[in-house]
Amino acid sequence: MSDVPPELAELRNSIDNMDAALIHLLAERFKITQRVGVLKATVGLPPADPDREKEQICRLRQLAEVSHLDPEFAEKFISFIVAEVVRHHEDIKEAAERGDIPHP
């Protein structure tokens, strides 16, 4: 067992708590985007919405700047999430075409 200074242990504990919060927030976000995917599939909208994605990236880059977070990092982060969401929406659309999803 290493001899970790108390301040470092406290900071690491804070990081662990934030990581857990991020995971919970992402899980909630994906629950909502799953519902969006079902709704899109039900009404015949495409899985991706490039205009909305551009707006989100712009908005989140601005939020990152205000929060003193690297906007490039924020864009990469949200782009990664959006790519996963679109993949889910494509899967949902395919399921809807087979008649395998419930209505929202």
Buried (B, 14 or more C-beta within 10 A) or exposed (E): EEEEEEEEEEEEEEEEEEEEEEEEEEEEEBEEBBEBBBBBBBEEBEBBBEEEBEEBBEEBBEEBEEEEBEBEEBBEBBBEBBEEBBEBBBBBBEBBEEEEBEEE
